[in-house]
């Protein structure tokens, strides 16, 4: 019995020694490092991962560190076993056949692993490596992994998902082009070759098909040209996006077409003989009905010569007088007002005056005669004696030949035959039964601008109360050729 217990004790001691001598490799996941040691302190090995997540064209990299605790140099060899589909390299390359590590030294070198076959399976790849000490004969085993990725993973079926929005000014001037921006955002890796964008408005409709790459964000620009005469109004813009049978929630926005006015003036002038016609044309280029106040300056002097069409109101302000219209214009409507300045009547009047004056001077009598009376004797019973003065004048610069002056005394009076000294005596005095007394003076020549005063006295047969009229005196003279012309004096009343 004691022998059996002793043998059992020896067996337990042997197992304990075996466990402490045996080397166990330690493996860590990506980025971890492993250290191999034994209780006999023969050598230590550590593997650090640099890159172990690769595609077929890439290389996995690790760092191997070997520590020699012995007091003498040792050579270490490592073996990956039969792995034909992978290529192993070290730097330097000679380390693949063995690594010499000095006494108490540590050495670190890179290990590169590259796939060398297209037949490799994708996923986690397990590797085991055995390290052997030449001096001690000890060996250690370690394992590590490489994650070998598939460059063309199987396609995933995605449902089209597009987020979108749009931007457009809230207030729009229809005279200016408007840019509408649609912002598209493909939310998954599915490429969309035919994305339908529809824009709807009361005033226009736009459709466009655009491509959208995987996870692409894109801005589509739409230029909208409104009718410049579009009246003011509010409008709703609706933008929809559709991919195949999938239609996304529409986006809407309220906009307003603003009102504007633009009424330019176009002025034209035509003229003829002393007549000017000014035309003012106004066109409403706006999109609302507008009333335009138009003023054309005038003056009090000009008013008789100006005429307007249509008829204008005459106003007066700090700038003076002016013609005024209130013109009502619908969108795109034109109206014209006319202002006519016509000086022809004034010119005609001036011409007539000039012509009349010229004709007057041409055809007027060269001799002027004026008859004048002076009361010589008057008492309570009336007038008894009257002196008559005849002013005879040649108002031209030419002599007048064969001048005969004839005057007549009514039946109620008689000629006083006693003439004043210096006055021209009558050439002939004739008493007529009905016409009274006829007196004639003969003057052979009346020199240029010569003036003569001939006087005589008539006596009333009866006392005249109040006054009486005397007939006109007559001057006869020789005109051009053989013609005889005559000139009458003024009528006069003696009183």
C-alpha positions as CSV (number, residue, x, y, z in Angstrom):
1,X,0.0,0.0,0.0
2,X,2.8,2.4,0.8
3,X,4.5,1.5,-2.4
4,X,1.3,2.4,-4.4
5,X,1.0,5.8,-2.6
6,X,4.7,6.6,-3.3
7,X,4.2,5.8,-7.0
8,X,1.1,8.0,-7.2
9,X,3.1,10.9,-5.6
10,X,5.9,10.5,-8.1
11,X,3.3,10.6,-11.0
12,X,1.9,13.9,-9.7
13,X,5.3,15.4,-9.4
14,X,6.1,14.3,-13.0
15,X,3.0,15.8,-14.4
16,X,3.7,19.1,-12.6
17,X,7.2,19.3,-14.1
18,X,5.9,18.4,-17.6
19,X,3.3,21.2,-17.3
20,X,5.9,23.8,-16.2
21,X,8.3,22.9,-19.0
22,X,5.8,22.8,-21.8
23,X,5.6,26.0,-23.9
24,X,2.1,27.4,-24.7
25,X,1.7,30.0,-27.5
26,X,-0.5,32.9,-26.9
27,X,-2.6,34.4,-29.8
28,X,-4.4,37.7,-29.9
29,X,-7.0,39.1,-32.3
30,X,-6.3,41.8,-34.9
31,X,-3.8,44.3,-33.4
32,X,-2.9,42.0,-30.4
33,X,0.5,40.5,-29.8
34,X,1.6,37.1,-28.5
35,X,4.7,36.0,-26.3
36,X,6.0,32.5,-26.2
37,X,8.0,31.5,-23.0
38,X,9.0,28.4,-21.2
39,X,10.0,27.8,-17.6
40,X,13.5,26.7,-18.7
41,X,14.2,30.1,-20.1
42,X,15.4,28.7,-23.4
43,X,14.0,31.5,-25.5
44,X,11.0,33.9,-25.9
45,X,9.0,34.7,-29.0
46,X,6.5,37.5,-29.6
47,X,4.3,38.2,-32.7
48,X,2.8,41.7,-33.2
49,X,0.1,42.3,-35.9
50,X,0.7,45.3,-38.2
51,X,-1.9,44.6,-40.9
52,X,-4.0,41.4,-41.1
53,X,-7.2,42.7,-42.9
54,X,-6.4,42.5,-46.6
55,X,-7.9,42.1,-50.1
56,X,-6.4,39.8,-52.8
57,X,-3.9,42.4,-54.1
58,X,-2.7,43.4,-50.6
59,X,-0.1,42.0,-48.1
60,X,-0.5,41.1,-44.4
61,X,2.3,42.3,-42.2
62,X,3.5,41.1,-38.8
63,X,6.5,41.8,-36.5
64,X,8.4,38.8,-34.9
65,X,10.5,39.4,-31.8
66,X,12.9,36.6,-30.6
67,X,14.7,36.8,-27.2
68,X,17.8,34.6,-26.5
69,X,18.2,34.3,-22.7
70,X,21.2,31.9,-23.0
71,X,24.8,33.0,-22.3
72,X,25.8,31.9,-25.8
73,X,24.6,32.6,-29.4
74,X,21.7,30.5,-30.6
75,X,20.1,29.9,-34.0
76,X,16.4,29.8,-34.4
77,X,14.4,28.4,-37.3
78,X,10.7,28.6,-37.9
79,X,8.4,26.5,-40.1
80,X,4.9,27.4,-41.5
81,X,4.2,23.9,-42.7
82,X,2.8,23.1,-46.2
83,X,0.8,26.3,-47.2
84,X,1.1,26.5,-51.0
85,X,-1.5,29.3,-51.5
86,X,0.4,31.9,-49.6
87,X,3.8,33.5,-50.0
88,X,6.0,34.3,-47.0
89,X,8.9,36.8,-47.0
90,X,11.1,38.3,-44.3
91,X,13.4,41.3,-44.2
92,X,16.2,40.3,-44.6
93,X,15.1,37.4,-46.8
94,X,17.8,35.1,-45.2
95,X,15.8,35.0,-42.0
96,X,13.4,32.5,-43.6
97,X,16.2,29.9,-43.4
98,X,17.3,30.8,-39.8
99,X,17.9,33.7,-37.5
100,X,21.0,34.0,-35.3
101,X,20.5,35.8,-32.0
102,X,23.4,36.7,-29.8
103,X,23.7,35.8,-26.1
104,X,21.1,37.7,-24.1
105,X,20.0,39.6,-27.2
106,X,16.6,40.3,-28.7
107,X,16.0,40.7,-32.5
108,X,12.8,42.0,-34.3
109,X,12.1,41.6,-38.0
110,X,9.1,41.9,-40.3
111,X,7.1,39.1,-41.8
112,X,5.0,39.7,-44.9
113,X,2.3,37.2,-46.2
114,X,0.8,37.6,-49.6
115,X,-2.0,35.5,-51.3
116,X,-0.5,33.6,-54.3
117,X,-3.6,31.9,-55.6
118,X,-7.0,32.9,-56.9
119,X,-8.5,29.8,-55.4
120,X,-8.3,31.0,-51.9
121,X,-11.4,31.2,-49.9
122,X,-12.5,34.5,-48.4
123,X,-12.9,35.0,-44.7
124,X,-10.7,34.2,-41.7
125,X,-7.5,32.3,-42.4
126,X,-5.7,30.5,-39.6
127,X,-1.9,30.1,-39.6
128,X,0.4,28.0,-37.3
129,X,4.2,28.6,-37.1
130,X,6.8,26.5,-35.2
131,X,10.0,28.1,-33.7
132,X,13.0,25.7,-33.0
133,X,16.2,26.5,-31.0
134,X,19.3,24.8,-32.4
135,X,21.2,25.0,-29.1
136,X,18.6,23.6,-26.7
137,X,16.4,21.8,-29.2
138,X,13.4,23.4,-27.7
139,X,10.4,24.3,-30.0
140,X,7.5,26.6,-29.6
141,X,4.3,26.8,-31.7
142,X,2.1,29.9,-32.3
143,X,-0.9,30.7,-34.4
144,X,-2.3,33.9,-35.9
145,X,-5.1,34.9,-38.3
146,X,-5.6,36.9,-41.5
147,X,-9.0,38.3,-42.5
148,X,-9.1,37.8,-46.3
149,X,-11.8,40.1,-47.8
150,X,-13.9,39.6,-51.0
151,X,-13.4,42.6,-53.3
152,X,-16.8,42.0,-55.0
153,X,-19.3,41.2,-52.3
154,X,-22.7,40.0,-53.4
155,X,-25.0,42.8,-54.4
156,X,-27.6,44.0,-51.9
157,X,-31.1,44.8,-53.1
158,X,-31.8,48.4,-52.2
159,X,-35.1,50.3,-52.4
160,X,-34.8,53.8,-54.0
161,X,-34.6,56.4,-51.4
162,X,-34.2,60.0,-52.5
163,X,-34.5,63.0,-50.2
164,X,-35.2,66.3,-52.0
165,X,-36.1,69.9,-51.5
166,X,-36.3,73.0,-53.7
167,X,-35.7,76.7,-53.5
168,X,-37.3,79.6,-55.4
169,X,-37.7,83.3,-54.5
170,X,-41.0,84.1,-52.7
171,X,-41.6,87.3,-54.6
172,X,-41.0,87.2,-58.4
173,X,-40.7,90.0,-60.9
174,X,-42.1,88.5,-64.1
175,X,-39.7,90.7,-66.2
176,X,-36.7,88.8,-64.8
177,X,-35.7,85.1,-65.4
178,X,-36.1,83.0,-62.2
179,X,-33.9,80.1,-61.1
180,X,-35.6,77.2,-59.4
181,X,-33.1,74.9,-57.6
182,X,-34.0,71.2,-56.8
183,X,-31.7,69.6,-54.3
184,X,-31.5,65.7,-54.6
185,X,-29.9,63.4,-52.1
186,X,-29.6,59.6,-52.9
187,X,-29.7,58.0,-49.5
188,X,-28.4,54.5,-50.4
189,X,-25.8,52.9,-52.7
190,X,-28.3,52.1,-55.4
191,X,-27.5,54.1,-58.6
192,X,-30.6,55.7,-60.1
193,X,-30.2,56.4,-63.9
194,X,-33.8,57.8,-64.4
195,X,-35.0,60.1,-61.7
196,X,-38.1,62.0,-62.9
197,X,-38.5,65.6,-61.6
198,X,-41.9,67.2,-62.2
199,X,-42.6,70.9,-61.5
200,X,-46.2,72.1,-61.5
201,X,-47.6,75.6,-61.4
202,X,-50.7,77.5,-62.6
203,X,-48.4,79.2,-65.1
204,X,-46.0,76.4,-66.3
205,X,-45.2,72.7,-66.2
206,X,-41.6,71.3,-66.3
207,X,-40.5,67.6,-66.5
208,X,-36.9,66.5,-66.5
209,X,-35.2,63.1,-66.1
210,X,-31.7,63.1,-64.5
211,X,-29.3,60.3,-63.3
212,X,-28.3,60.1,-59.6
213,X,-25.2,58.1,-58.7
214,X,-24.8,56.0,-55.6
215,X,-25.1,58.2,-52.5
216,X,-24.8,61.3,-54.7
217,X,-26.0,64.7,-53.8
218,X,-27.0,66.9,-56.7
219,X,-28.5,70.3,-57.4
220,X,-30.6,70.7,-60.6
221,X,-31.2,74.2,-61.9
222,X,-34.4,75.2,-63.8
223,X,-34.8,78.6,-65.5
224,X,-38.3,79.9,-65.6
225,X,-39.2,82.8,-67.9
226,X,-42.5,84.4,-67.0
227,X,-44.6,86.5,-69.4
228,X,-43.6,90.1,-68.6
229,X,-47.2,91.1,-68.7
230,X,-48.3,88.5,-66.2
231,X,-50.7,90.2,-63.8
232,X,-50.0,90.0,-60.0
233,X,-51.1,86.8,-58.4
234,X,-50.2,84.2,-55.8
235,X,-49.2,80.7,-57.1
236,X,-48.3,77.3,-55.6
237,X,-45.2,75.6,-56.9
238,X,-45.3,71.7,-56.5
239,X,-42.2,69.7,-57.1
240,X,-42.4,65.8,-57.3
241,X,-39.6,63.2,-57.6
242,X,-40.3,59.8,-58.9
243,X,-38.1,56.7,-59.5
244,X,-39.9,54.0,-61.4
245,X,-43.0,53.3,-59.5
246,X,-41.7,54.9,-56.4
247,X,-43.0,58.5,-55.9
248,X,-41.8,60.5,-52.9
249,X,-43.8,63.0,-50.9
250,X,-44.2,66.3,-53.0
251,X,-42.6,69.6,-51.8
252,X,-44.7,72.8,-52.1
253,X,-44.0,76.5,-51.8
254,X,-46.1,79.6,-52.1
255,X,-44.8,82.4,-54.4
256,X,-46.2,85.8,-55.4
257,X,-46.0,87.5,-58.8
258,X,-45.4,91.2,-57.8
259,X,-46.9,94.2,-59.6
260,X,-44.8,96.8,-61.3
261,X,-45.3,99.9,-63.4
262,X,-43.1,101.3,-66.2
263,X,-44.5,104.1,-68.4
264,X,-41.8,105.6,-70.6
265,X,-42.4,108.7,-72.7
266,X,-41.7,108.9,-76.4
267,X,-41.6,112.4,-77.8
268,X,-41.7,113.2,-81.5
269,X,-41.9,116.6,-83.3
270,X,-42.9,117.4,-86.8
271,X,-42.8,120.9,-88.3
272,X,-43.9,122.8,-91.3
273,X,-44.4,126.4,-92.2
274,X,-44.7,128.1,-88.7
275,X,-46.5,125.1,-87.4
276,X,-45.1,122.5,-84.9
277,X,-46.9,119.3,-83.8
278,X,-45.5,117.6,-80.7
279,X,-46.6,114.1,-80.0
280,X,-46.2,112.4,-76.6
281,X,-46.7,108.7,-76.6
282,X,-47.0,106.7,-73.3
283,X,-46.9,102.9,-73.2
284,X,-47.7,101.0,-70.0
285,X,-45.0,98.2,-70.0
286,X,-46.2,97.2,-66.5
287,X,-48.6,94.4,-65.5
288,X,-51.2,96.5,-63.8
289,X,-53.6,99.3,-64.9
290,X,-52.0,102.7,-64.2
291,X,-53.0,106.4,-64.4
292,X,-50.3,108.7,-65.7
293,X,-50.4,112.5,-65.1
294,X,-48.9,114.3,-68.1
295,X,-48.0,118.0,-68.1
296,X,-46.8,120.1,-71.1
297,X,-45.7,123.7,-70.2
298,X,-47.4,126.6,-71.8
299,X,-47.7,130.4,-71.2
300,X,-50.4,133.1,-71.4
301,X,-48.9,134.4,-74.6
302,X,-48.7,131.0,-76.2
303,X,-52.2,129.9,-75.4
304,X,-53.9,131.5,-78.5
305,X,-51.6,129.6,-80.7
306,X,-51.7,126.2,-79.1
307,X,-54.2,123.4,-79.5
308,X,-54.3,119.9,-77.8
309,X,-55.7,116.6,-78.7
310,X,-57.4,115.1,-76.7
311,X,-58.5,118.3,-75.0
312,X,-56.4,119.1,-72.0
313,X,-57.1,121.0,-68.8
314,X,-55.2,124.2,-68.2
315,X,-53.5,124.2,-64.8
316,X,-51.3,126.7,-63.0
317,X,-48.7,125.8,-60.4
318,X,-45.4,127.0,-59.1
319,X,-43.8,126.3,-62.5
320,X,-46.4,128.3,-64.4
321,X,-49.2,127.4,-66.7
322,X,-49.4,123.9,-68.3
323,X,-51.7,121.6,-70.2
324,X,-52.6,118.6,-68.1
325,X,-54.0,115.1,-68.9
326,X,-54.7,112.1,-66.7
327,X,-54.1,109.2,-69.0
328,X,-55.4,105.8,-67.9
329,X,-53.4,102.9,-69.4
330,X,-54.1,99.2,-69.2
331,X,-51.1,96.8,-69.4
332,X,-49.3,97.1,-72.8
333,X,-51.7,99.9,-73.8
334,X,-50.3,103.0,-75.6
335,X,-51.9,106.5,-75.8
336,X,-50.7,109.6,-77.6
337,X,-51.4,113.3,-76.8
338,X,-50.8,116.0,-79.4
339,X,-49.8,119.6,-78.8
340,X,-50.0,121.8,-81.9
341,X,-48.3,125.2,-82.0
342,X,-49.7,127.1,-84.9
343,X,-48.3,130.6,-85.6
344,X,-49.8,130.8,-89.1
345,X,-52.7,133.0,-88.2
346,X,-50.3,135.5,-86.6
347,X,-48.1,135.3,-89.6
348,X,-51.0,135.8,-91.9
349,X,-52.2,138.8,-89.9
350,X,-48.7,140.3,-90.0
351,X,-48.4,139.6,-93.7
352,X,-51.9,141.2,-94.3
353,X,-50.8,144.3,-92.3
354,X,-47.6,144.5,-94.3
355,X,-49.3,143.9,-97.6
356,X,-52.1,146.4,-96.7
357,X,-49.5,148.9,-95.6
358,X,-47.6,148.5,-98.8
359,X,-50.7,148.6,-100.9
360,X,-51.9,151.6,-99.0
361,X,-48.6,153.4,-99.7
362,X,-48.8,152.3,-103.3
363,X,-52.4,153.2,-104.0
364,X,-53.0,156.0,-101.5
365,X,-53.8,159.4,-102.9
366,X,-50.7,161.6,-103.0
367,X,-52.8,164.6,-101.9
368,X,-54.4,164.9,-98.5
369,X,-57.1,167.5,-97.9
370,X,-58.4,168.5,-94.5
371,X,-61.4,170.8,-93.9
372,X,-61.6,172.9,-90.8
373,X,-64.0,175.7,-89.6
374,X,-63.8,178.5,-87.2
375,X,-66.8,180.5,-86.0
376,X,-66.2,184.1,-86.7
377,X,-69.4,185.8,-85.5
378,X,-72.0,184.4,-83.1
379,X,-74.5,186.1,-80.9
380,X,-77.6,185.2,-78.9
381,X,-79.5,184.7,-82.1
382,X,-77.0,182.2,-83.6
383,X,-74.1,181.8,-85.9
384,X,-73.7,184.3,-88.7
385,X,-70.1,184.1,-90.1
386,X,-67.9,181.0,-90.4
387,X,-64.3,180.8,-91.7
388,X,-63.4,177.7,-93.6
389,X,-59.8,176.5,-93.8
390,X,-58.8,173.9,-96.5
391,X,-55.4,172.2,-95.7
392,X,-54.0,170.8,-98.9
393,X,-50.8,168.7,-98.8
394,X,-48.7,166.7,-101.3
395,X,-47.4,163.9,-99.1
396,X,-45.2,162.3,-101.8
397,X,-41.7,163.1,-103.1
398,X,-43.2,163.7,-106.5
399,X,-44.9,166.8,-108.0
400,X,-48.6,166.6,-108.7
401,X,-49.8,168.4,-111.8
402,X,-53.1,170.1,-112.7
403,X,-54.7,170.2,-109.2
404,X,-58.3,171.4,-108.9
405,X,-59.8,172.1,-105.5
406,X,-63.6,172.3,-105.4
407,X,-65.7,173.2,-102.4
408,X,-69.4,173.9,-102.0
409,X,-71.4,176.3,-99.8
410,X,-74.9,175.1,-99.0
411,X,-78.0,177.2,-100.0
412,X,-78.3,178.6,-96.5
413,X,-74.9,180.4,-96.8
414,X,-73.1,182.7,-99.2
415,X,-69.5,183.4,-100.0
416,X,-67.8,186.5,-98.6
417,X,-65.9,187.8,-101.6
418,X,-63.4,189.6,-99.5
419,X,-60.5,187.1,-99.2
420,X,-57.7,187.4,-96.7
421,X,-54.4,188.7,-97.8
422,X,-52.0,185.9,-98.8
423,X,-54.7,183.3,-99.5
424,X,-55.3,181.8,-102.9
425,X,-58.3,183.3,-104.6
426,X,-60.8,181.0,-106.3
427,X,-60.4,180.4,-110.0
428,X,-64.1,180.2,-110.4
429,X,-67.3,180.7,-108.3
430,X,-70.5,179.2,-109.6
431,X,-73.9,179.7,-108.0
432,X,-76.2,176.7,-108.5
433,X,-79.9,176.8,-107.9
434,X,-80.0,173.6,-105.9
435,X,-76.4,172.9,-104.9
436,X,-75.6,176.3,-103.6
437,X,-72.3,178.1,-104.3
438,X,-69.5,176.1,-105.9
439,X,-66.0,177.4,-105.5
440,X,-63.0,176.1,-107.5
441,X,-59.3,176.8,-107.1
442,X,-56.8,175.8,-109.9
443,X,-53.2,174.9,-108.9
444,X,-50.9,174.0,-111.8
445,X,-48.3,172.2,-109.7
446,X,-48.1,171.0,-106.2
447,X,-44.5,170.4,-105.3
448,X,-43.3,167.4,-103.3
449,X,-44.4,167.6,-99.7
450,X,-45.8,171.1,-100.4
451,X,-48.7,172.2,-98.1
452,X,-51.1,175.0,-98.8
453,X,-53.8,176.5,-96.6
454,X,-56.8,178.0,-98.5
455,X,-59.4,179.9,-96.6
456,X,-62.6,181.7,-97.3
457,X,-65.5,183.0,-95.2
458,X,-69.2,182.1,-95.6
459,X,-72.0,184.2,-94.3
460,X,-75.3,182.6,-93.2
461,X,-78.4,184.1,-94.7
462,X,-80.2,183.3,-91.4
463,X,-79.0,183.1,-87.9
464,X,-78.0,179.4,-87.2
465,X,-78.7,178.0,-83.8
466,X,-76.7,174.9,-82.8
467,X,-74.6,174.3,-85.9
468,X,-74.8,173.1,-89.5
469,X,-72.9,170.6,-91.7
470,X,-70.7,171.5,-94.5
471,X,-70.2,169.2,-97.6
472,X,-66.8,167.5,-98.3
473,X,-64.3,169.4,-100.4
474,X,-63.0,167.6,-103.5
475,X,-59.5,167.6,-105.0
476,X,-59.0,166.5,-108.5
477,X,-55.6,166.0,-110.0
478,X,-53.9,164.3,-112.9
479,X,-52.8,160.7,-112.3
480,X,-50.6,158.4,-114.4
481,X,-51.3,158.7,-118.0
482,X,-54.5,160.7,-118.8
483,X,-56.4,159.5,-115.8
484,X,-57.9,162.0,-113.4
485,X,-58.0,161.1,-109.7
486,X,-59.8,162.7,-106.8
487,X,-59.6,162.9,-103.1
488,X,-62.3,163.9,-100.6
489,X,-61.9,165.9,-97.4
490,X,-63.4,165.1,-94.1
491,X,-67.0,165.9,-93.2
492,X,-67.4,168.8,-90.7
493,X,-70.0,170.5,-88.7
494,X,-69.7,174.2,-87.9
495,X,-70.9,175.0,-84.4
